[in-house]
Amino acid sequence: YSIPEEMRHIRDTLRKKLRSIGFGSLSSSMWISPYDLKKELASLFKKLEVTKYVETFEAKYTGQRKGRKLTAKAWNIHGLENRYKEFLNKYSPLLSILKEKIKKKKMIDSGECFAQRFRVTAEFIDIALDDPMLPLELLPDNWVGLKAKKICLEYWEFLTPEVNKFVNSILKDGKSKGNQVKR
């Protein structure tokens, strides 16, 4: 695209929107995606009133950077990978501790389960919203995003019964009486 300088705010909005739907930037005005998003783009360009400034095309890449090398140029995969690793380092051990408590039939606080599931989910979603969800062949081997998703789902499934007890106690009683719940 070539959007005039006097429309800078619209150009900045376009960049943010392109990134939010998974596009990567090869240069300041050249964006790529491995997916067919023609309809989404047409709608976005119309909404931002930039159709006359934008060119779209389907292409076959024949340059020297192939697959993962091209991916690394267009998307911050390394930064995303680090964020997923931090998530795993933080939440994998905590999940193990929770599972051990349950295994030993220790009391757990259903309110804390609610808060913990909320924190885990919010942190995962914060990372996932920046993830272009590229095909696995364009990502590093053993992509940590899949492991992070698995941990988030485990938390969700594992904590849901206690979370439901907590929420039900709030909805039925208007307050939480005895957050301690034994499974």
Protein Blocks (a to p, Z undefined) as FASTA:
>chain_A
ZZdfklmmmmmmmmmmmmmnopacfbfklccdfbdcklmmmmmmmmnopmmmpccddddd
fbfbehjlmmmmmpcfklmmmmmmmmmmmmmmmmmmmmmmmmnopacdfklmmmmmmmmm
mmmmmmmmmpgoiafklpcehifklmmmmmmmmmmmmmmmmmmmmmmmmmmnopaehjba
cZZ
